[in-house]
Amino acid sequence: MSASPPPIIVVTGATNGIGKATNELLKENGVSTIPCDREPCADTDYVFLDLMSPTSITECVNTIPDNIEGLINCAGVAPVSHANNAVLEVNWFGTRSFTEKILTKIKPSGSVTTVASRAGANWEDNIRNLNQFMDSTYDEVASTFEIENLTPARAYELSKELLIFWSMINAASHASIRFNTVSPSSVETRLTPSFREAFKERSVNNHNLRTRATTASEIAKAIWFLADPSNVSINGIDLRVDQGITAKRQVEKFNKTKQGT
């Protein structure tokens, strides 16, 4: 009897950082990957993808075979000055569009795993604004929401809050496809300087709560844990990979409340 073909998983942003580490880890675990990115890579299955271009999104999806195991969204833009439009177009609108178009090619029991961020941790406090974005196009939002008046940090936070909220909505509404997010704190990649500049004091404070730098390969392991077809009951979660920063912040908050401060 011939062996079953390996599962196929599409990985966006697969040329650098977390996406590259994820693509490599999947291959080590017997997965056939289709890396999609603006920057080319040596992988023979590489497909060009520009999440700011609707045409590129459609063309990329058209090259993807049917019955794939899943999608891992790693592509993203860091917060930098005068780039709020790009941050939201890539991190939110482009990622949402690409995912929605490729859903019909994901087999039942497949999954969508998206890299969000600990920067989106307060999404529940911003539901009213997030709802404005859920079913709107970029042009519709831009006409009523002053995107360029946001700080780069807030634009990035918003994009990641949207991904977490959207993923949970999809997890609740899709009976056969699992949706999860991974939310890292600061990870050592080529984008790290941009994050430090955008988040300034907060970045320093979080650094003091960590014991060391988190690596892209560590985040890749968390992503694979969620995307692994054997983990069929894991659905609708946001997995924070932050060396316990969230726990430390929560305990600090609890202690202040307890002390009446």
SEMAR-194786 format. One record per residue (C-alpha): residue in three letters; x, z, y. Coordinates in steps of 0.001 Angstrom, whole numbers, plus 500000, padded with zeros to 6 digits. Each point is the difference from the previous one (the first is absolute). Layout:
ZAKOL   rest       px       pz       py
ZAKOL    ala        X        Z        Y
...
//
This chain:
ZAKOL   rest       px       pz       py
ZAKOL    met   500000   500000   500000
ZAKOL    ser   501405   499013   503381
ZAKOL    ala   500604   502712   502570
ZAKOL    ser   497599   500382   502897
ZAKOL    pro   501263   498541   503275
ZAKOL    pro   501271   502578   502499
ZAKOL    pro   497598   501178   502699
ZAKOL    ile   500335   498266   503365
ZAKOL    ile   500044   501981   503238
ZAKOL    val   500282   498557   503513
ZAKOL    val   502278   501954   502358
ZAKOL    thr   499923   499340   503741
ZAKOL    gly   502982   500885   502175
ZAKOL    ala   502128   499634   496880
ZAKOL    thr   503222   498838   501638
ZAKOL    asn   501079   503293   501595
ZAKOL    gly   499612   503755   499915
ZAKOL    ile   497164   501542   498017
ZAKOL    gly   498635   496604   498978
ZAKOL    lys   503329   498897   498562
ZAKOL    ala   500469   503278   498138
ZAKOL    thr   496467   499718   498618
ZAKOL    asn   500481   496407   498899
ZAKOL    glu   503174   500966   498129
ZAKOL    leu   498405   503053   498368
ZAKOL    leu   497025   497998   498750
ZAKOL    lys   502322   497514   498337
ZAKOL    glu   501875   502849   498334
ZAKOL    asn   496664   501080   498545
ZAKOL    gly   499177   496596   498543
ZAKOL    val   497764   498744   502794
ZAKOL    ser   500147   496395   501178
ZAKOL    thr   499969   500109   503793
ZAKOL    ile   499114   497518   502711
ZAKOL    pro   501917   501094   503115
ZAKOL    cys   498355   498909   503258
ZAKOL    asp   501724   500340   503354
ZAKOL    arg   500949   498193   503205
ZAKOL    glu   503653   500353   499069
ZAKOL    pro   501073   497997   496945
ZAKOL    cys   501522   501539   496900
ZAKOL    ala   501785   498598   496961
ZAKOL    asp   497095   500700   497645
ZAKOL    thr   498703   496734   498549
ZAKOL    asp   496392   501196   500362
ZAKOL    tyr   500384   500795   503711
ZAKOL    val   497143   498834   502248
ZAKOL    phe   500177   499844   503792
ZAKOL    leu   497509   502283   501752
ZAKOL    asp   499521   500670   503709
ZAKOL    leu   497262   502592   500452
ZAKOL    met   499538   498976   503639
ZAKOL    ser   498971   496499   498931
ZAKOL    pro   496565   499407   498412
ZAKOL    thr   501265   496643   498747
ZAKOL    ser   502993   501604   498308
ZAKOL    ile   497774   502639   498415
ZAKOL    thr   497680   497360   498544
ZAKOL    glu   502857   497825   498759
ZAKOL    cys   501700   502957   498345
ZAKOL    val   496821   501135   498246
ZAKOL    asn   499415   496453   498747
ZAKOL    thr   503341   500080   498162
ZAKOL    ile   499188   503244   498165
ZAKOL    pro   498709   499573   496431
ZAKOL    asp   496758   501523   498796
ZAKOL    asn   499746   503188   497964
ZAKOL    ile   502913   501863   501574
ZAKOL    glu   500426   503720   499350
ZAKOL    gly   500102   501027   503598
ZAKOL    leu   501240   499879   503566
ZAKOL    ile   502479   502292   501719
ZAKOL    asn   499944   499827   503811
ZAKOL    cys   503435   500969   501323
ZAKOL    ala   500260   497609   502954
ZAKOL    gly   499880   501674   503372
ZAKOL    val   501289   500120   503567
ZAKOL    ala   501701   503021   501559
ZAKOL    pro   498911   501462   503362
ZAKOL    val   501997   498501   502864
ZAKOL    ser   499277   499557   503701
ZAKOL    his   497738   497095   501001
ZAKOL    ala   499115   499231   496362
ZAKOL    asn   496691   501794   499505
ZAKOL    asn   498238   496708   499330
ZAKOL    ala   502440   499113   497228
ZAKOL    val   499799   503479   498481
ZAKOL    leu   496230   499797   499671
ZAKOL    glu   499891   496321   499060
ZAKOL    val   502462   500442   497127
ZAKOL    asn   499431   503566   498836
ZAKOL    trp   496224   499882   500196
ZAKOL    phe   498319   496643   500613
ZAKOL    gly   502444   497888   497998
ZAKOL    thr   500206   502441   497107
ZAKOL    arg   496221   500309   499846
ZAKOL    ser   499507   496229   500111
ZAKOL    phe   502596   499282   497319
ZAKOL    thr   498571   502693   497730
ZAKOL    glu   496417   498825   500385
ZAKOL    lys   500961   496401   499236
ZAKOL    ile   501999   500889   496900
ZAKOL    leu   497454   502417   498501
ZAKOL    thr   498290   497297   497952
ZAKOL    lys   503320   499349   498261
ZAKOL    ile   500472   503607   498899
ZAKOL    lys   498649   500649   496539
ZAKOL    pro   497478   502757   499260
ZAKOL    ser   501860   503312   499609
ZAKOL    gly   502676   498719   502391
ZAKOL    ser   501165   501791   503117
ZAKOL    val   500933   499755   503666
ZAKOL    thr   502686   502411   501172
ZAKOL    thr   500820   500072   503702
ZAKOL    val   502875   501632   501839
ZAKOL    ala   498501   502062   502808
ZAKOL    ser   501910   502830   501674
ZAKOL    arg   499927   503694   500685
ZAKOL    ala   499497   498826   503597
ZAKOL    gly   496426   499202   498930
ZAKOL    ala   499334   503489   498661
ZAKOL    asn   497424   500846   502678
ZAKOL    trp   497723   497072   499172
ZAKOL    glu   497027   502303   499380
ZAKOL    asp   500116   501138   503632
ZAKOL    asn   499700   496416   501224
ZAKOL    ile   497131   498597   497919
ZAKOL    arg   498026   498819   503029
ZAKOL    asn   502818   497742   501205
ZAKOL    leu   500881   498873   496498
ZAKOL    asn   496455   498818   499382
ZAKOL    gln   500345   497615   502964
ZAKOL    phe   502781   498218   498122
ZAKOL    met   498601   499883   496478
ZAKOL    asp   498077   496729   500166
ZAKOL    ser   501312   498617   503282
ZAKOL    thr   502479   497222   500683
ZAKOL    tyr   503052   500535   502162
ZAKOL    asp   498425   498070   502890
ZAKOL    glu   496805   502069   499810
ZAKOL    val   501935   503256   500131
ZAKOL    ala   502383   498804   502715
ZAKOL    ser   497055   499197   502279
ZAKOL    thr   498761   503605   499964
ZAKOL    phe   503025   502091   499002
ZAKOL    glu   503045   500152   502283
ZAKOL    ile   502622   499580   497299
ZAKOL    glu   502957   499478   502318
ZAKOL    asn   499241   503256   501823
ZAKOL    leu   500779   501965   496848
ZAKOL    thr   503450   501443   499512
ZAKOL    pro   501971   498270   497223
ZAKOL    ala   499717   503166   497923
ZAKOL    arg   496212   500132   500396
ZAKOL    ala   499614   496304   499159
ZAKOL    tyr   501946   500573   496799
ZAKOL    glu   498034   503147   499151
ZAKOL    leu   496755   498119   500519
ZAKOL    ser   501061   497159   497712
ZAKOL    lys   500805   502446   497211
ZAKOL    glu   496861   502095   500526
ZAKOL    leu   498029   496794   499584
ZAKOL    leu   501745   499158   496719
ZAKOL    ile   499307   503428   498510
ZAKOL    phe   496336   500033   501058
ZAKOL    trp   499451   496390   498885
ZAKOL    ser   501641   500606   496636
ZAKOL    met   497723   502964   499325
ZAKOL    ile   496929   497991   500983
ZAKOL    asn   501033   497276   497564
ZAKOL    ala   500697   502511   497245
ZAKOL    ala   496446   501264   500361
ZAKOL    ser   498398   496549   500083
ZAKOL    his   501947   498028   497367
ZAKOL    ala   499032   500939   496488
ZAKOL    ser   502844   498250   498208
ZAKOL    ile   503022   499935   502336
ZAKOL    arg   501921   503128   500973
ZAKOL    phe   501106   500552   503613
ZAKOL    asn   502664   502527   500983
ZAKOL    thr   502480   500574   502806
ZAKOL    val   503470   501507   500147
ZAKOL    ser   500928   501842   503194
ZAKOL    pro   503723   500616   500423
ZAKOL    ser   501568   501980   502797
ZAKOL    ser   503222   498572   501413
ZAKOL    val   501847   497778   497526
ZAKOL    glu   503537   498722   500462
ZAKOL    thr   499587   496247   500518
ZAKOL    arg   501045   497520   502677
ZAKOL    leu   496830   500968   501948
ZAKOL    thr   500986   503680   500304
ZAKOL    pro   501449   499749   503561
ZAKOL    ser   496708   498553   501287
ZAKOL    phe   498043   502897   498529
ZAKOL    arg   502359   502597   501447
ZAKOL    glu   499677   498448   503445
ZAKOL    ala   496198   499738   499835
ZAKOL    phe   499321   503481   498652
ZAKOL    lys   502894   501777   501760
ZAKOL    glu   499441   503799   499921
ZAKOL    arg   497610   499837   497058
ZAKOL    ser   502604   498092   498015
ZAKOL    val   502578   502696   500744
ZAKOL    asn   497604   502790   499012
ZAKOL    asn   499120   498305   496718
ZAKOL    his   503687   499365   499318
ZAKOL    asn   500574   503751   500224
ZAKOL    leu   497385   500538   497271
ZAKOL    arg   501686   497596   497577
ZAKOL    thr   502942   500846   497779
ZAKOL    arg   501401   496448   499959
ZAKOL    ala   499148   496378   500723
ZAKOL    thr   497239   498488   497874
ZAKOL    thr   500985   496687   498423
ZAKOL    ala   498016   496815   499526
ZAKOL    ser   500471   500267   496239
ZAKOL    glu   498221   503370   499990
ZAKOL    ile   496999   498507   501768
ZAKOL    ala   500054   497096   497547
ZAKOL    lys   499609   502468   497126
ZAKOL    ala   496913   501486   501657
ZAKOL    ile   498578   496511   500523
ZAKOL    trp   500574   499057   496372
ZAKOL    phe   498353   503253   498898
ZAKOL    leu   496817   498927   501804
ZAKOL    ala   500197   496329   499011
ZAKOL    asp   500850   500621   496341
ZAKOL    pro   497089   498564   497955
ZAKOL    ser   500077   503036   497714
ZAKOL    asn   498958   502322   502846
ZAKOL    val   496418   498776   500008
ZAKOL    ser   498467   503230   501319
ZAKOL    ile   502074   500130   503170
ZAKOL    asn   497812   498458   502673
ZAKOL    gly   499255   500629   503657
ZAKOL    ile   502937   502268   500769
ZAKOL    asp   502622   500103   502725
ZAKOL    leu   503232   501194   498410
ZAKOL    arg   502260   501638   502572
ZAKOL    val   503688   499752   499180
ZAKOL    asp   501461   502198   502718
ZAKOL    gln   502180   502689   498393
ZAKOL    gly   497276   502576   500608
ZAKOL    ile   499679   499464   503761
ZAKOL    thr   496201   499935   499769
ZAKOL    ala   499971   503273   498058
ZAKOL    lys   502363   501653   502475
ZAKOL    arg   497894   498873   502954
ZAKOL    gln   496817   501267   498351
ZAKOL    val   501566   503392   499254
ZAKOL    glu   501255   500235   503591
ZAKOL    lys   496483   499262   501234
ZAKOL    phe   498505   502557   497621
ZAKOL    asn   502465   502686   501065
ZAKOL    lys   499291   499401   503696
ZAKOL    thr   496267   500280   499337
ZAKOL    lys   500555   503137   497953
ZAKOL    gln   502017   501568   502821
ZAKOL    gly   497418   498958   502581
ZAKOL    thr   502510   497923   501963
//
